[in-house]
């Protein structure tokens, strides 16, 4: 399994017991969806390695207490602390309406109700306080804030994100 075929689920935060149990921080709004997984991919030395789960249960909202097969000691568990956890993209719950995954809209055209199509989404910058669509129009990069009030529709069929942006926001780049 390659990393580009997976999504980031979380990170192994710390040991839970002396029997090899670990606490995994889940980076999701719905941790309960991931409580009964059979396996996950652990990024170890830049490779994704499948780990099978003996048992798991939610722990304090955002954590999953996990016991992996063949991880039976503190020493074995220590080696995994800090490793990232991934699952195949096909395991993501389907979103509908105007909810979307960031990776899902890469390559979509972006359209303003007033201006029409003004570029293609090439990536999403979520390192800022407000996530931004990074849009390319020819050689110009346009940063568009991902604000719910601006979002009109995610048109999956036509691969478009339709927005109602404030006047001047796009024009200042063009």
C-alpha positions as CSV (number, residue, x, y, z in Angstrom):
1,X,0.0,0.0,0.0
2,X,1.3,3.4,-1.0
3,X,0.8,6.5,1.1
4,X,-1.0,8.4,-1.6
5,X,-3.6,5.6,-1.6
6,X,-4.2,6.2,2.1
7,X,-5.4,8.9,4.5
8,X,-3.9,10.0,7.7
9,X,-5.9,8.8,10.7
10,X,-3.7,9.7,13.6
11,X,-0.5,9.2,15.5
12,X,0.7,6.7,18.2
13,X,1.0,9.0,21.2
14,X,2.2,6.8,24.1
15,X,2.2,3.5,25.8
16,X,-0.9,2.5,27.8
17,X,0.3,-0.6,29.6
18,X,3.3,-2.8,30.2
19,X,1.7,-5.5,27.9
20,X,2.3,-3.5,24.6
21,X,-0.9,-1.5,24.5
22,X,-0.7,1.9,22.9
23,X,-2.8,5.1,22.8
24,X,-3.4,6.4,19.3
25,X,-4.5,10.0,18.9
26,X,-7.3,10.0,16.2
27,X,-7.4,13.1,14.0
28,X,-11.1,12.9,13.3
29,X,-14.4,14.4,14.3
30,X,-15.9,11.0,14.6
31,X,-13.5,8.7,16.5
32,X,-16.3,6.1,17.1
33,X,-16.1,5.2,13.4
34,X,-12.7,3.7,13.9
35,X,-13.2,1.8,17.2
36,X,-13.5,-1.7,15.6
37,X,-10.9,-1.8,12.9
38,X,-9.2,-5.1,12.0
39,X,-5.9,-3.4,10.9
40,X,-4.1,-0.2,10.2
41,X,-1.0,0.9,8.3
42,X,1.8,2.2,10.5
43,X,4.4,4.4,8.9
44,X,7.7,3.0,10.1
45,X,11.0,4.1,8.5
46,X,9.1,5.7,5.7
47,X,7.3,2.4,4.8
48,X,3.6,1.6,5.5
49,X,3.5,-1.6,7.5
50,X,0.2,-3.4,8.2
51,X,-0.5,-4.0,11.9
52,X,-3.4,-6.3,12.9
53,X,-5.5,-5.2,15.9
54,X,-6.3,-7.7,18.7
55,X,-8.6,-5.3,20.4
56,X,-9.3,-1.6,20.7
57,X,-11.6,0.8,22.4
58,X,-12.1,4.6,22.7
59,X,-10.2,6.3,25.5
60,X,-10.9,9.9,26.5
61,X,-12.6,11.2,23.3
62,X,-9.8,11.5,20.8
63,X,-7.7,8.5,21.7
64,X,-8.0,4.8,20.7
65,X,-6.5,2.3,23.1
66,X,-5.0,-0.4,20.8
67,X,-3.4,-3.8,21.3
68,X,-1.6,-4.8,18.1
69,X,-0.9,-8.5,17.4
70,X,2.8,-9.3,18.0
71,X,3.4,-6.2,20.1
72,X,3.5,-7.7,23.6
73,X,6.2,-5.8,25.5
74,X,6.9,-2.2,26.5
75,X,10.1,-2.3,24.4
76,X,8.2,-3.4,21.2
77,X,5.6,-0.6,21.9
78,X,8.3,2.0,22.5
79,X,9.5,1.5,18.9
80,X,6.1,2.6,17.6
81,X,5.6,5.8,19.6
82,X,5.4,8.8,17.3
83,X,4.6,6.7,14.2
84,X,1.7,7.9,12.1
85,X,-1.4,5.7,11.4
86,X,-3.0,5.4,7.9
87,X,-6.0,3.7,6.4
88,X,-6.9,3.1,2.7
89,X,-8.9,5.9,1.1
90,X,-11.7,3.5,0.4
91,X,-12.4,3.3,4.1
92,X,-13.3,7.0,4.4
93,X,-17.0,7.4,5.0
94,X,-18.8,9.0,2.0
95,X,-19.6,12.6,2.4
96,X,-22.5,14.3,0.8
97,X,-23.8,17.8,0.1
98,X,-21.3,20.5,0.8
99,X,-19.1,18.4,3.1
100,X,-15.9,17.2,1.5
101,X,-12.5,15.8,2.2
102,X,-9.6,18.1,1.2
103,X,-8.0,15.5,-1.1
104,X,-11.4,15.0,-2.9
105,X,-11.5,18.5,-4.4
106,X,-8.0,18.6,-5.7
107,X,-8.3,19.1,-9.5
108,X,-11.8,20.5,-9.3
109,X,-12.5,23.8,-11.1
110,X,-13.5,26.7,-8.8
111,X,-16.3,28.9,-9.9
112,X,-17.6,32.2,-8.5
113,X,-21.3,33.0,-9.0
114,X,-20.4,36.4,-10.4
115,X,-17.2,35.7,-12.3
116,X,-17.7,32.1,-13.5
117,X,-14.8,29.6,-13.5
118,X,-11.6,31.3,-12.5
119,X,-9.2,28.4,-12.0
120,X,-8.4,24.9,-10.8
121,X,-7.8,23.8,-7.2
122,X,-4.2,22.4,-7.0
123,X,-4.0,22.0,-3.2
124,X,-5.3,23.1,0.1
125,X,-3.3,25.0,2.7
126,X,-4.5,24.0,6.1
127,X,-1.4,25.4,8.0
128,X,-3.1,28.8,8.5
129,X,-5.9,29.7,10.9
130,X,-8.3,29.6,8.0
131,X,-7.8,26.8,5.4
132,X,-7.3,28.1,1.9
133,X,-7.9,26.7,-1.6
134,X,-4.8,27.1,-3.6
135,X,-6.1,27.9,-7.1
136,X,-4.1,28.2,-10.3
137,X,-5.2,30.5,-13.2
138,X,-2.6,30.3,-15.9
139,X,0.6,31.3,-14.1
140,X,-1.2,33.1,-11.3
141,X,-1.8,31.5,-7.9
142,X,-5.0,32.6,-6.1
143,X,-5.7,31.9,-2.4
144,X,-9.4,31.5,-1.6
145,X,-10.5,31.2,2.0
146,X,-12.6,28.1,2.7
147,X,-15.4,29.8,4.6
148,X,-18.7,28.0,4.8
149,X,-20.7,31.2,4.1
150,X,-18.8,31.5,0.7
151,X,-19.4,27.9,-0.3
152,X,-22.5,27.5,-2.5
153,X,-22.1,23.9,-3.7
154,X,-19.7,21.0,-4.2
155,X,-20.6,19.7,-7.6
156,X,-18.9,16.2,-7.6
157,X,-20.5,15.2,-10.9
158,X,-19.0,18.1,-12.8
159,X,-15.9,18.4,-10.6
160,X,-16.6,22.0,-9.5
161,X,-16.6,24.0,-6.3
162,X,-19.1,26.8,-6.6
163,X,-18.6,29.8,-4.4
164,X,-20.1,33.2,-3.8
165,X,-17.0,35.3,-3.0
166,X,-16.8,38.9,-1.9
167,X,-16.3,41.3,-4.8
168,X,-12.6,42.1,-5.3
169,X,-11.2,38.9,-3.7
170,X,-10.3,37.1,-6.9
171,X,-9.8,40.3,-9.0
172,X,-6.9,41.5,-6.8
173,X,-4.9,38.5,-8.1
174,X,-5.8,38.9,-11.8
